Amino acid sequence: MRTAVCTLRLGRKRKHPSECQRRIISLCKSEGTEIHEMDGRSLQGLGTLRACANGSVAFMARVPLWFYAEPNPKYGNFTTETYRKFYLNKRNEPEEGYRYHGDGIAFRDEVEFQQFLQDYEGTVFKGNWKDQIVVWCFRREYVFLPLSEWEKIDAPAVERRLNFHPEQVKIVKDMEKHITYFHRIKSQDF
């Protein structure tokens, strides 16, 4: 997942962020997530805080970065509005490491890669240079359920490696929203 660092500067009792931030975020019109009174304690766990000379607070945090790519004749009707896009490099001789690797994703062999394409309805296109491919696929969403509810889902239980550990899941795909739901058994520790 790509991330961006967002900087937010707020002074005491201001209604708007500083001039440079006004175009990015409007704190007065956020719905349910606004922080009216800000001090060092209320934001401590969310990012890095530092004081500024004018009494305002500068807050930096890593947030997921989303971008929109319009339909491109090269990729058909795929857009990043409802699909994920990965650039993968393919190693022809994968004695060590992974056969396919990219930004935040890797596959040891062709079997793992084909399983991914099947689970996420992936489509492969030729990349921009030799040994590169572009994969467009469904988005992923995890659904944690108690065992009794998990067993009621009308889908076969399959084993997948999630967070590097094998786990029994039930996979359900939403073909309209382009989402692959991984129904997982909720741990007793939750």
C-alpha positions as CSV (number, residue, x, y, z in Angstrom):
1,M,0.0,0.0,0.0
2,R,1.3,3.4,-0.8
3,T,1.3,6.0,1.9
4,A,1.7,9.7,2.1
5,V,2.7,12.0,5.0
6,C,0.1,14.6,5.7
7,T,1.1,17.7,7.7
8,L,-1.6,19.7,9.5
9,R,-0.9,22.9,11.4
10,L,-3.5,24.3,13.7
11,G,-3.2,27.3,16.0
12,R,-5.2,27.9,19.1
13,K,-8.9,28.7,18.6
14,R,-8.6,28.9,14.8
15,K,-11.5,27.9,12.7
16,H,-9.3,27.2,9.6
17,P,-5.9,25.6,9.0
18,S,-3.1,27.8,7.9
19,E,-3.1,29.2,4.4
20,C,-1.0,26.4,2.9
21,Q,-3.3,23.7,4.3
22,R,-6.6,25.4,3.5
23,R,-6.8,23.8,0.0
24,I,-6.2,20.3,1.4
25,I,-8.5,19.8,4.4
26,S,-11.3,21.8,5.9
27,L,-11.6,20.9,9.5
28,C,-14.8,22.9,10.1
29,K,-16.8,20.7,7.7
30,S,-15.6,17.2,8.6
31,E,-18.3,14.8,9.7
32,G,-17.7,13.1,13.0
33,T,-13.9,13.1,13.0
34,E,-13.1,16.7,13.8
35,I,-11.1,17.6,16.9
36,H,-12.3,21.0,18.2
37,E,-9.7,21.5,21.0
38,M,-6.3,20.2,20.1
39,D,-3.4,19.7,22.5
40,G,-0.4,17.4,22.6
41,R,-2.2,14.7,24.6
42,S,-5.2,14.3,22.3
43,L,-3.0,13.4,19.3
44,Q,-0.1,11.7,20.9
45,G,-0.7,8.2,19.5
46,L,-1.6,9.2,16.0
47,G,1.6,10.7,14.7
48,T,4.4,13.1,15.3
49,L,3.7,16.4,17.1
50,R,5.9,19.4,17.3
51,A,5.3,23.0,18.5
52,C,5.6,25.9,16.2
53,A,6.8,29.4,16.9
54,N,3.4,31.0,16.6
55,G,1.8,28.7,19.2
56,S,0.3,26.3,16.7
57,V,0.9,22.5,16.6
58,A,2.3,20.7,13.5
59,F,1.0,17.2,13.2
60,M,2.4,14.6,10.8
61,A,1.0,11.1,10.2
62,R,1.2,8.4,7.6
63,V,-2.1,7.9,5.8
64,P,-3.1,5.5,3.0
65,L,-2.7,7.2,-0.4
66,W,-5.4,6.7,-3.0
67,F,-5.2,7.9,-6.5
68,Y,-7.6,7.7,-9.5
69,A,-6.4,6.5,-12.8
70,E,-8.9,7.0,-15.7
71,P,-9.7,4.2,-18.1
72,N,-6.8,3.7,-20.5
73,P,-7.3,1.9,-23.8
74,K,-4.2,-0.1,-22.9
75,Y,-6.0,-1.6,-19.9
76,G,-9.6,-1.7,-21.1
77,N,-12.2,-0.4,-18.6
78,F,-10.2,-0.9,-15.5
79,T,-9.8,2.1,-13.2
80,T,-8.4,2.6,-9.7
81,E,-11.9,3.7,-8.5
82,T,-13.0,0.1,-8.0
83,Y,-9.9,-2.0,-8.8
84,R,-6.4,-2.3,-7.5
85,K,-3.4,-2.0,-9.8
86,F,0.0,-3.6,-9.2
87,Y,3.2,-3.3,-11.1
88,L,5.1,-6.6,-10.7
89,N,8.6,-7.6,-11.9
90,K,9.1,-11.2,-12.9
91,R,12.4,-13.0,-12.3
92,N,13.1,-15.7,-14.8
93,E,15.5,-17.6,-12.5
94,P,14.0,-17.4,-9.0
95,E,16.5,-19.6,-7.1
96,E,16.5,-17.2,-4.2
97,G,13.5,-15.0,-3.2
98,Y,10.4,-14.5,-5.2
99,R,9.4,-15.1,-8.8
100,Y,7.1,-12.1,-8.9
101,H,7.7,-9.0,-6.7
102,G,6.3,-5.5,-6.5
103,D,5.4,-2.6,-4.2
104,G,4.1,-4.4,-1.1
105,I,3.3,-7.7,-2.8
106,A,5.3,-10.8,-3.8
107,F,4.8,-14.4,-5.0
108,R,7.2,-17.3,-4.5
109,D,6.2,-19.2,-7.6
110,E,3.7,-19.4,-10.5
111,V,1.2,-21.5,-8.3
112,E,1.0,-18.7,-5.7
113,F,0.6,-16.1,-8.4
114,Q,-2.2,-18.0,-10.2
115,Q,-4.0,-18.5,-6.9
116,F,-3.9,-14.8,-6.3
117,L,-5.3,-14.1,-9.8
118,Q,-8.1,-16.6,-9.2
119,D,-9.0,-15.2,-5.7
120,Y,-9.0,-11.6,-6.8
121,E,-10.3,-12.0,-10.4
122,G,-6.9,-10.6,-11.6
123,T,-6.2,-9.6,-15.2
124,V,-2.6,-9.4,-16.4
125,F,-1.2,-6.9,-18.9
126,K,2.2,-6.4,-20.4
127,G,4.3,-3.8,-18.4
128,N,6.3,-0.9,-19.5
129,W,9.6,-2.8,-19.9
130,K,10.9,-6.3,-20.2
131,D,10.0,-8.6,-17.2
132,Q,7.3,-6.2,-15.9
133,I,3.6,-6.9,-15.8
134,V,0.6,-4.9,-14.7
135,V,-2.1,-6.7,-12.7
136,W,-5.6,-5.2,-12.2
137,C,-7.7,-7.1,-9.6
138,F,-10.5,-6.8,-7.1
139,R,-10.0,-5.0,-3.8
140,R,-9.7,-7.1,-0.6
141,E,-11.8,-6.9,2.5
142,Y,-11.5,-9.0,5.7
143,V,-14.7,-9.9,7.6
144,F,-14.2,-11.4,11.0
145,L,-17.0,-13.5,12.2
146,P,-17.7,-15.8,15.2
147,L,-17.4,-19.5,14.3
148,S,-21.2,-20.1,14.4
149,E,-21.8,-17.3,11.8
150,W,-18.7,-18.3,9.7
151,E,-20.0,-21.9,9.3
152,K,-23.4,-20.5,7.9
153,I,-21.7,-18.8,4.9
154,D,-22.4,-20.7,1.7
155,A,-18.9,-21.0,0.4
156,P,-16.2,-23.7,0.7
157,A,-13.6,-23.3,3.4
158,V,-10.1,-23.0,1.8
159,E,-6.7,-22.4,3.3
160,R,-4.9,-19.2,2.5
161,R,-1.7,-17.6,3.9
162,L,-2.8,-14.3,5.5
163,N,-0.2,-12.3,7.2
164,F,2.3,-15.1,6.5
165,H,0.2,-17.7,8.4
166,P,-2.0,-20.4,6.9
167,E,-5.7,-19.9,7.9
168,Q,-9.1,-21.3,6.9
169,V,-11.2,-18.7,5.1
170,K,-14.4,-18.5,3.1
171,I,-14.0,-16.4,0.0
172,V,-17.0,-14.5,-1.3
173,K,-16.8,-12.1,-4.3
174,D,-18.9,-9.0,-5.0
175,M,-18.8,-8.8,-8.8
176,E,-20.5,-5.4,-8.9
177,K,-18.3,-3.6,-6.4
178,H,-15.2,-5.6,-7.4
179,I,-14.4,-6.7,-3.8
180,T,-13.1,-10.1,-2.6
181,Y,-14.3,-10.7,0.9
182,F,-12.2,-13.1,3.1
183,H,-14.5,-14.3,5.9
184,R,-12.2,-15.2,8.8
185,I,-13.0,-16.8,12.1
186,K,-12.9,-14.2,14.9
187,S,-10.4,-15.0,17.6
188,Q,-11.6,-15.3,21.2
189,D,-9.1,-12.6,22.0
190,F,-11.0,-9.9,20.1
